[in-house]
Amino acid sequence: MNFRPLLLVPAFGILLSGCIINVNGANARSFSEHEQQELVIDANDLSSLVARTGAGSLTIIGEAGLTQVQVAADIYTYEGVEPTLTLLGTGNKAELIADFDSSFTVSFSNSPYIDLVVRVPAQMMLDIEDGSGFIEIKGVDADMKINDGSGSLTIEGGRALDITDGSGAIRLTNVGGAIDLEDGSGDIEIANVAGSVKINDGSGGIMLEQVKGDVWIDDGSGFMTVKAVQGMVTIDDGSGDIRVEQSKGLKILESGSGSVSFDKIDGPVSMD
């Protein structure tokens, strides 16, 4: 199978290496071909990574002192079904595309996918649009905008986070700025946040603790536990138990169905 070549950009160096390995269904979920590729681009003049990825896992690792964007890809596909896999420099952005043409993949019960491990400078901002598969981000000390279809999402670190998620568990820890999260379904765990937190959630449990700013939660269903908030907590809830412990105030606009309990509220308390 011939994969389409990478486009070369004169201002940047791109390295591509790969090998095709034929595998049987027992070893790779019935995919007939497995290819590994590596892409590298100089990041000295780049401030952000824009990634558009389809099915498969995505791991992004920020490294202090790194002067490149490095991508390692594991591609699982079928003969005749080729991926689009490119890493280009455009202005001050590194642009990564890793996906398959949907017109080829709909006929397969097991869709082709690409597992990615991406290494970036620690201060590089992220703009991620992902289809399905888990996402893990660590070591990045910058703002992030993430639009995720399905699969779990884990972020350790970062500054301001702007996240839209379809389904899957979410875990955000040690965040250096504010969080704005819109989630469809799946449990949410957030801890140690330097800014405010805003959550608009469809369903799933919420565990939130150690927040230095205000907290605002609009929740459809699921239990909710909020602890150690240095600002005001405002809740609009459809159903599920609510537990708030230690904040500078509590306002419950709607509690829906489920029990409500609170303790150590150092400020005004109002309930529906």
C-alpha positions in Angstrom: 0.0 0.0 0.0 1.3 3.4 -0.9 0.7 6.3 1.6 0.6 9.8 0.2 3.8 11.7 0.8 4.2 14.6 3.1 4.3 18.1 1.7 7.7 19.7 2.2 7.8 23.3 3.5 11.1 25.1 2.8 11.1 27.1 6.1 10.9 24.0 8.2 12.5 20.6 8.3 10.2 17.6 8.2 11.4 14.0 8.8 9.3 11.1 7.8 10.2 7.5 8.3 7.9 4.4 8.1 7.6 0.8 7.5 4.7 -1.4 6.5 4.1 -4.6 8.5 1.5 -7.1 7.5 -0.4 -8.4 10.5 -3.2 -10.9 11.0 -6.6 -10.3 12.6 -5.7 -11.9 15.9 -2.9 -9.4 16.5 -4.5 -6.2 15.3 -8.3 -6.3 15.4 -8.4 -7.9 11.8 -6.5 -5.0 10.2 -4.4 -6.2 7.3 -1.7 -3.5 7.5 0.2 -1.7 10.3 2.5 1.2 9.6 4.6 3.3 11.9 5.6 6.8 10.9 7.5 9.6 12.6 7.2 13.3 11.7 9.4 16.2 13.0 9.2 19.9 12.5 11.3 22.8 13.8 9.3 24.7 16.5 11.6 27.7 17.1 9.2 30.1 15.5 6.0 28.3 16.4 3.7 29.2 19.3 0.8 26.7 18.9 -0.1 23.3 17.7 -3.4 22.9 15.7 -4.3 19.2 15.5 -7.2 17.7 13.6 -7.3 14.0 14.4 -9.8 11.2 13.8 -10.1 7.8 15.4 -7.3 6.6 17.7 -5.6 7.6 20.9 -3.8 10.9 21.2 -1.1 11.5 23.8 0.6 15.0 24.0 3.6 15.5 26.1 5.1 18.9 26.8 8.9 19.1 27.4 10.8 22.0 28.6 13.6 23.0 26.3 12.3 21.0 23.3 12.7 22.9 20.0 10.7 20.6 17.8 7.3 19.1 17.4 7.7 15.4 17.2 4.9 12.9 16.1 5.0 9.1 16.4 2.1 7.5 14.6 0.9 3.9 14.7 -1.5 3.4 11.7 -3.9 0.4 11.6 -5.7 0.1 8.3 -6.6 -2.1 5.3 -5.0 -2.5 1.9 -6.2 0.4 -0.3 -7.3 2.6 2.6 -4.8 5.3 2.9 -4.5 7.9 5.8 -3.9 11.6 5.6 -0.9 12.2 7.9 0.8 15.6 7.7 2.7 18.0 9.9 3.3 21.5 8.4 4.3 24.9 9.6 1.9 27.7 8.8 2.8 31.1 10.2 3.3 30.6 13.9 1.4 27.4 14.0 2.3 23.7 13.6 -0.6 22.0 11.9 -1.1 18.3 12.3 -3.7 16.2 10.4 -4.2 12.5 11.1 -7.3 10.9 9.7 -8.9 8.7 7.0 -11.3 9.7 4.3 -14.7 8.8 5.7 -16.0 7.6 2.3 -13.5 4.7 2.6 -14.0 3.8 6.3 -17.8 3.5 6.5 -17.8 0.1 4.8 -15.7 -1.5 7.6 -17.1 -2.8 10.9 -13.7 -2.0 12.4 -12.7 1.5 11.2 -9.1 2.3 10.6 -7.4 4.4 13.3 -4.2 6.2 14.1 -2.6 6.2 17.6 -0.5 9.3 18.1 2.2 10.3 20.6 3.1 14.0 20.1 5.9 15.9 21.9 5.8 19.7 22.0 7.7 22.5 23.8 6.1 22.9 27.2 4.9 26.5 26.4 3.2 25.6 23.2 -0.6 26.4 23.1 -2.9 23.6 21.9 -6.0 23.7 19.6 -7.2 20.1 19.3 -10.2 18.7 17.4 -10.5 15.0 17.9 -12.9 12.3 16.7 -12.8 9.3 19.0 -10.3 7.6 21.3 -8.7 8.6 24.6 -6.7 11.9 24.9 -4.0 12.4 27.5 -2.1 15.7 27.8 0.7 16.3 30.4 3.6 18.7 30.8 2.0 21.5 28.7 2.1 24.9 30.5 -0.1 26.8 28.1 -3.7 27.6 27.1 -5.7 24.8 25.5 -8.8 24.6 23.3 -10.1 21.1 22.9 -13.2 19.8 21.0 -13.5 16.0 21.6 -16.0 13.6 20.2 -15.8 10.5 22.4 -13.3 8.8 24.6 -11.8 9.7 27.9 -9.9 12.9 28.4 -7.1 13.4 30.9 -5.1 16.7 31.3 -2.5 17.3 33.9 -1.3 20.9 33.9 -2.1 23.6 31.4 -3.3 27.2 31.8 -6.8 28.4 30.6 -8.8 25.3 29.3 -11.7 25.6 26.9 -13.2 22.2 26.4 -16.2 20.8 24.5 -16.6 17.1 25.0 -19.2 14.6 23.7 -18.8 11.6 25.9 -16.3 9.9 28.1 -14.7 10.4 31.5 -12.8 13.7 32.1 -10.0 14.2 34.6 -8.4 17.7 34.9 -5.7 18.3 37.5 -3.1 21.0 38.5 -4.6 23.6 36.1 -2.9 27.0 36.2 -5.9 29.0 34.9 -9.7 29.0 34.4 -11.7 26.1 33.1 -14.7 26.3 30.8 -16.1 22.9 30.2 -19.1 21.8 28.2 -19.7 18.1 28.5 -22.3 15.7 27.1 -21.9 12.6 29.3 -19.4 10.9 31.5 -18.0 11.4 34.9 -16.0 14.6 35.6 -13.1 14.9 38.1 -11.4 18.2 38.6 -8.8 19.1 41.2 -6.3 21.9 42.1 -7.4 24.8 39.8 -5.8 28.2 40.0 -8.8 30.0 38.4 -12.5 29.8 38.2 -14.5 26.7 36.9 -17.6 26.7 34.7 -19.2 23.4 33.9 -22.2 22.7 31.7 -22.9 19.0 31.9 -25.5 16.6 30.5 -25.1 13.5 32.7 -22.5 11.9 34.9 -21.1 12.4 38.3 -19.0 15.5 39.2 -16.2 15.6 41.7 -14.6 19.1 42.1 -12.1 20.2 44.8 -9.4 22.8 45.5 -10.5 25.7 43.3 -9.1 29.2 43.9 -11.9 31.0 42.0 -15.6 30.8 41.7 -17.5 27.7 40.6 -20.6 27.6 38.3 -22.2 24.3 37.5 -25.3 23.6 35.3 -25.8 19.9 35.5 -28.5 17.6 34.0 -28.2 14.5 36.1 -25.7 12.7 38.4 -24.2 13.2 41.8 -22.2 16.2 42.6 -19.5 16.8 45.2 -17.8 20.2 45.5 -15.0 20.8 48.1 -12.5 23.5 49.1 -13.5 26.4 46.9 -12.1 29.8 47.7 -14.9 31.6 45.8 -18.6 31.4 45.3 -20.4 28.2 44.3 -23.5 28.4 42.1 -25.4 25.3 41.1 -28.3 24.6 38.7 -29.0 20.9 38.9 -31.6 18.6 37.3 -31.2 15.4 39.4 -28.8 13.7 41.7 -27.4 14.3 45.2 -25.5 17.6 45.9 -22.7 17.9 48.5 -20.8 21.2 49.0 -18.1 21.6 51.7 -16.1 24.7 52.3 -16.6 27.7 50.0 -17.1 31.5 50.3 -20.8 31.2 49.5 -23.4 28.9 48.0 -26.3 29.7 45.7 -28.5 26.8 44.4 -30.7 28.0 41.6 -32.4 24.6 41.2 -31.7 21.4 43.0 -34.1 19.1 41.1 -34.4 15.7 42.6 -31.9 14.3 45.1 -30.6 15.3 48.5 -28.7 18.6 49.2 -26.1 18.9 52.0 -23.5 21.6 52.8 -21.0 22.4 55.5 -18.3 25.1 56.3 -19.8 27.8 54.0 -18.1 31.1 54.9 -20.6 33.4 53.2 -24.2 33.7 52.1 -26.3 30.7 51.3 -29.4 30.7 49.2 -31.5 27.8 47.8 -34.4 27.4 45.4 
